[in-house]
Amino acid sequence: MMLGTKKMGRPTDNPKVISLKVGLDKGTSAKLDECVQEMKVSKAEIVRQGIHKMHDGLKK
């Protein structure tokens, strides 16, 4: 492998270019883990869906 060569992932129309670090208490982390197991999606996807759900509930 050549130095400086970047591996390509799957092409997407919506690249995830922003990284976010959050702190969770044990109870919230357990709820997140339960959602991951039940919904069979990543933790990041659960957070994205939660943000959309909260935003949809805002008064506009």
Buried (B, 14 or more C-beta within 10 A) or exposed (E): EEEEEEEEEEEEEEEEEEEEEEEEEEEEEEEBEEBBEEEEEEBEEBBEEEEEEEEEEEEE
